Amino acid sequence: MISMDLSGKVAVVTGGSRGLGLAISQGLARAGASVAIASRKIETCEAVAAEIVAAGGQASAHAFHAGRWADCDRLFAEVTERWGGAQILVNNAGKSPVAPSSVETSEELYDMVFAVNLKSVFRLSALFGAQMKAAGSGAIVNISSTGTLRPDPSFAPYAAAKTGVSLYTTTFAQEFGPEVRVNTVMPGPFHTDATKAWSRTQGFTDYARRVLPLGRAGEPREIVGAVLYLVSDLAAFTTGACIKVDGGHSIAKSGDGPPPS
Protein backbone atom coordinates (compact mmCIF):
# COMPACT_ATOMS: atom_id res chain seq x y z
CA MET A 1 0.00 0.00 0.00
CA ILE A 2 1.34 3.41 -0.97
CA SER A 3 1.34 5.95 1.86
CA MET A 4 3.21 8.75 3.64
CA ASP A 5 3.83 6.57 6.69
CA LEU A 6 7.53 6.85 7.54
CA SER A 7 7.50 4.56 10.57
CA GLY A 8 10.76 2.67 11.00
CA LYS A 9 12.75 5.14 8.90
CA VAL A 10 15.51 7.47 10.04
CA ALA A 11 15.66 10.97 8.57
CA VAL A 12 18.60 13.37 8.76
CA VAL A 13 17.73 17.06 8.46
CA THR A 14 20.51 19.64 8.23
CA GLY A 15 19.63 23.08 9.49
CA GLY A 16 16.82 21.21 11.19
CA SER A 17 16.42 23.33 14.32
CA ARG A 18 14.95 26.53 12.89
CA GLY A 19 12.96 27.97 10.01
CA LEU A 20 12.02 25.62 7.19
CA GLY A 21 14.30 22.92 8.63
CA LEU A 22 12.43 22.93 11.92
CA ALA A 23 9.09 22.56 10.17
CA ILE A 24 10.52 19.71 8.08
CA SER A 25 11.94 17.95 11.17
CA GLN A 26 8.59 18.20 12.94
CA GLY A 27 6.69 17.04 9.87
CA LEU A 28 8.90 13.98 9.39
CA ALA A 29 8.51 13.10 13.06
CA ARG A 30 4.72 13.36 12.84
CA ALA A 31 4.84 11.00 9.86
CA GLY A 32 6.63 8.42 12.03
CA ALA A 33 10.29 8.92 11.18
CA SER A 34 13.07 9.08 13.76
CA VAL A 35 14.77 12.41 13.10
CA ALA A 36 18.45 13.30 13.43
CA ILE A 37 18.49 17.09 13.78
CA ALA A 38 21.75 18.69 12.72
CA SER A 39 22.66 22.36 13.09
CA ARG A 40 25.40 24.65 14.39
CA LYS A 41 23.87 25.25 17.82
CA ILE A 42 23.61 21.93 19.64
CA GLU A 43 21.43 23.43 22.39
CA THR A 44 18.75 24.36 19.87
CA CYS A 45 18.92 20.91 18.29
CA GLU A 46 18.56 19.31 21.71
CA ALA A 47 15.50 21.45 22.48
CA VAL A 48 13.80 20.42 19.22
CA ALA A 49 14.70 16.76 19.78
CA ALA A 50 13.24 16.95 23.29
CA GLU A 51 9.98 18.38 21.93
CA ILE A 52 9.72 15.55 19.40
CA VAL A 53 10.38 12.92 22.07
CA ALA A 54 7.86 14.55 24.42
CA ALA A 55 5.26 14.27 21.66
CA GLY A 56 5.91 10.53 21.37
CA GLY A 57 8.49 10.52 18.60
CA GLN A 58 12.18 9.72 18.40
CA ALA A 59 14.99 12.18 17.68
CA SER A 60 18.65 12.92 18.22
CA ALA A 61 20.64 16.17 18.21
CA HIS A 62 23.91 16.76 16.39
CA ALA A 63 26.25 19.76 16.28
CA PHE A 64 27.02 20.41 12.62
CA HIS A 65 28.53 23.12 10.42
CA ALA A 66 27.44 22.77 6.79
CA GLY A 67 30.61 24.36 5.47
CA ARG A 68 32.99 21.85 7.06
CA TRP A 69 33.86 18.54 5.41
CA ALA A 70 34.92 17.00 8.72
CA ASP A 71 31.53 17.84 10.26
CA CYS A 72 29.83 15.95 7.43
CA ASP A 73 31.95 12.88 8.13
CA ARG A 74 31.27 13.16 11.87
CA LEU A 75 27.51 13.55 11.36
CA PHE A 76 27.45 10.47 9.15
CA ALA A 77 29.35 8.50 11.79
CA GLU A 78 27.09 9.71 14.63
CA VAL A 79 23.87 8.87 12.79
CA THR A 80 25.20 5.47 11.78
CA GLU A 81 26.23 4.71 15.36
CA ARG A 82 23.01 6.01 16.92
CA TRP A 83 20.45 4.75 14.42
CA GLY A 84 22.28 2.22 12.26
CA GLY A 85 22.11 4.52 9.24
CA ALA A 86 19.48 6.64 7.53
CA GLN A 87 16.87 6.12 4.84
CA ILE A 88 16.09 9.82 4.35
CA LEU A 89 18.40 12.83 3.98
CA VAL A 90 17.13 16.40 3.72
CA ASN A 91 19.93 18.81 2.78
CA ASN A 92 18.33 21.99 4.07
CA ALA A 93 21.20 23.94 5.68
CA GLY A 94 22.11 27.12 3.86
CA LYS A 95 22.86 30.79 4.21
CA SER A 96 22.11 33.81 2.02
CA PRO A 97 24.06 36.88 3.19
CA VAL A 98 24.25 39.78 0.76
CA ALA A 99 26.88 42.46 0.13
CA PRO A 100 26.25 46.09 -0.86
CA SER A 101 27.42 45.31 -4.41
CA SER A 102 29.35 42.74 -6.39
CA VAL A 103 32.57 44.75 -6.24
CA GLU A 104 32.18 45.01 -2.46
CA THR A 105 31.71 41.25 -2.06
CA SER A 106 34.72 39.94 -0.17
CA GLU A 107 36.49 36.70 -0.93
CA GLU A 108 35.65 35.53 2.58
CA LEU A 109 31.92 36.11 2.05
CA TYR A 110 32.03 34.51 -1.39
CA ASP A 111 33.81 31.39 -0.13
CA MET A 112 31.48 31.11 2.87
CA VAL A 113 28.34 31.25 0.72
CA PHE A 114 29.58 28.45 -1.51
CA ALA A 115 30.88 26.33 1.35
CA VAL A 116 27.72 26.52 3.48
CA ASN A 117 25.30 26.02 0.58
CA LEU A 118 27.17 23.39 -1.43
CA LYS A 119 29.78 21.46 0.53
CA SER A 120 27.53 19.44 2.83
CA VAL A 121 25.04 18.73 0.04
CA PHE A 122 27.80 16.99 -1.87
CA ARG A 123 29.52 15.22 0.99
CA LEU A 124 26.42 14.07 2.88
CA SER A 125 24.70 12.95 -0.31
CA ALA A 126 27.80 10.93 -1.20
CA LEU A 127 28.04 9.30 2.24
CA PHE A 128 24.37 8.64 2.97
CA GLY A 129 23.57 7.99 -0.70
CA ALA A 130 26.15 5.21 -0.89
CA GLN A 131 24.84 3.79 2.39
CA MET A 132 21.25 3.86 1.14
CA LYS A 133 22.17 2.27 -2.17
CA ALA A 134 23.97 -0.56 -0.40
CA ALA A 135 20.92 -1.06 1.83
CA GLY A 136 18.59 -1.16 -1.17
CA SER A 137 16.51 2.03 -0.79
CA GLY A 138 16.50 5.65 0.28
CA ALA A 139 15.49 9.20 -0.57
CA ILE A 140 17.42 12.46 -0.62
CA VAL A 141 15.77 15.88 -0.84
CA ASN A 142 17.84 18.98 -1.55
CA ILE A 143 16.45 22.40 -0.65
CA SER A 144 17.29 24.95 -3.34
CA SER A 145 15.72 28.38 -4.01
CA THR A 146 13.64 30.16 -6.64
CA GLY A 147 16.42 32.72 -6.49
CA THR A 148 18.09 30.49 -9.08
CA LEU A 149 15.22 31.22 -11.49
CA ARG A 150 14.93 34.94 -10.76
CA PRO A 151 18.53 35.90 -9.91
CA ASP A 152 19.39 39.44 -8.92
CA PRO A 153 22.85 41.05 -8.57
CA SER A 154 22.32 41.46 -4.83
CA PHE A 155 22.53 37.72 -4.22
CA ALA A 156 24.42 36.37 -7.25
CA PRO A 157 26.80 34.05 -5.30
CA TYR A 158 23.89 32.57 -3.35
CA ALA A 159 21.87 31.97 -6.52
CA ALA A 160 24.90 30.37 -8.18
CA ALA A 161 25.46 28.08 -5.18
CA LYS A 162 21.81 27.03 -5.10
CA THR A 163 21.99 26.31 -8.83
CA GLY A 164 24.78 23.90 -7.93
CA VAL A 165 22.46 22.21 -5.43
CA SER A 166 20.02 21.46 -8.26
CA LEU A 167 22.89 20.11 -10.35
CA TYR A 168 23.84 17.75 -7.52
CA THR A 169 20.27 16.47 -7.52
CA THR A 170 20.62 15.45 -11.15
CA THR A 171 24.03 13.82 -10.78
CA PHE A 172 23.29 11.92 -7.57
CA ALA A 173 19.95 10.70 -8.96
CA GLN A 174 21.96 9.06 -11.71
CA GLU A 175 24.75 7.76 -9.49
CA PHE A 176 22.59 6.18 -6.79
CA GLY A 177 19.54 5.10 -8.78
CA PRO A 178 17.51 3.01 -8.99
CA GLU A 179 17.72 2.28 -5.26
CA VAL A 180 17.94 5.91 -4.13
CA ARG A 181 15.71 8.73 -5.34
CA VAL A 182 17.12 12.27 -5.28
CA ASN A 183 14.91 15.33 -5.76
CA THR A 184 14.83 19.08 -5.17
CA VAL A 185 12.35 21.32 -3.37
CA MET A 186 12.67 24.93 -4.45
CA PRO A 187 11.17 27.35 -1.92
CA GLY A 188 10.26 30.91 -2.76
CA PRO A 189 9.78 33.67 -0.18
CA PHE A 190 8.91 32.30 3.27
CA HIS A 191 8.39 33.88 6.66
CA THR A 192 11.20 32.59 8.93
CA ASP A 193 13.43 34.04 11.60
CA ALA A 194 16.12 34.44 8.93
CA THR A 195 13.86 36.53 6.66
CA LYS A 196 12.04 38.62 9.26
CA ALA A 197 14.05 41.70 8.29
CA TRP A 198 12.18 41.87 4.99
CA SER A 199 9.40 39.27 4.64
CA ARG A 200 6.99 41.07 7.00
CA THR A 201 7.74 44.58 5.79
CA GLN A 202 5.09 46.65 4.06
CA GLY A 203 7.36 46.88 1.04
CA PHE A 204 7.43 43.12 0.56
CA THR A 205 3.72 42.77 1.35
CA ASP A 206 2.90 45.27 -1.38
CA TYR A 207 5.28 43.53 -3.80
CA ALA A 208 3.74 40.11 -3.10
CA ARG A 209 0.19 41.35 -3.55
CA ARG A 210 1.16 43.01 -6.81
CA VAL A 211 3.15 40.30 -8.57
CA LEU A 212 2.79 36.88 -6.87
CA PRO A 213 -0.20 34.74 -7.90
CA LEU A 214 -0.86 33.77 -4.26
CA GLY A 215 -0.10 37.27 -3.06
CA ARG A 216 1.99 36.47 0.03
CA ALA A 217 5.03 34.73 1.46
CA GLY A 218 4.72 31.17 2.76
CA GLU A 219 4.61 29.88 6.31
CA PRO A 220 7.22 27.22 7.24
CA ARG A 221 4.58 24.51 7.66
CA GLU A 222 3.71 24.94 3.97
CA ILE A 223 7.02 23.43 2.83
CA VAL A 224 6.40 20.13 4.62
CA GLY A 225 3.95 18.50 2.20
CA ALA A 226 6.39 18.59 -0.71
CA VAL A 227 9.16 17.02 1.36
CA LEU A 228 6.89 14.31 2.77
CA TYR A 229 5.70 13.45 -0.73
CA LEU A 230 9.23 13.13 -2.11
CA VAL A 231 10.53 10.91 0.71
CA SER A 232 7.44 8.68 0.80
CA ASP A 233 6.25 5.78 -1.35
CA LEU A 234 3.90 8.20 -3.12
CA ALA A 235 6.92 9.44 -5.07
CA ALA A 236 8.25 5.98 -5.93
CA PHE A 237 8.63 6.92 -9.62
CA THR A 238 10.00 10.42 -9.02
CA THR A 239 13.71 11.21 -9.14
CA GLY A 240 15.78 14.07 -10.48
CA ALA A 241 12.70 16.29 -10.15
CA CYS A 242 12.16 19.78 -8.77
CA ILE A 243 9.03 20.89 -6.92
CA LYS A 244 8.59 24.64 -6.60
CA VAL A 245 6.87 25.75 -3.41
CA ASP A 246 6.86 29.48 -3.95
CA GLY A 247 3.39 30.98 -4.17
CA GLY A 248 4.05 31.54 -7.86
CA HIS A 249 7.31 33.47 -7.32
CA SER A 250 8.94 31.71 -10.27
CA ILE A 251 6.17 32.99 -12.57
CA ALA A 252 5.80 36.41 -10.94
CA LYS A 253 4.90 39.18 -13.34
CA SER A 254 7.93 40.62 -15.09
CA GLY A 255 8.93 44.25 -14.96
CA ASP A 256 8.37 44.70 -11.24
CA GLY A 257 11.93 44.09 -10.11
CA PRO A 258 13.14 41.84 -7.28
CA PRO A 259 11.32 41.71 -3.96
CA PRO A 260 12.45 44.32 -1.44
CA SER A 261 15.27 43.14 0.83
Helices and strands as residue ranges (DSSP letters): E 10-14, H 19-30, E 34-39, H 42-54, E 59-63, H 69-83, E 88-91, H 107-114, I 115-119, H 120-135, E 138-143, G 146-148, G 153-155, H 156-176, E 180-187, H 202-211, G 220-223, H 224-231, G 233-235, E 242-245, G 249-251
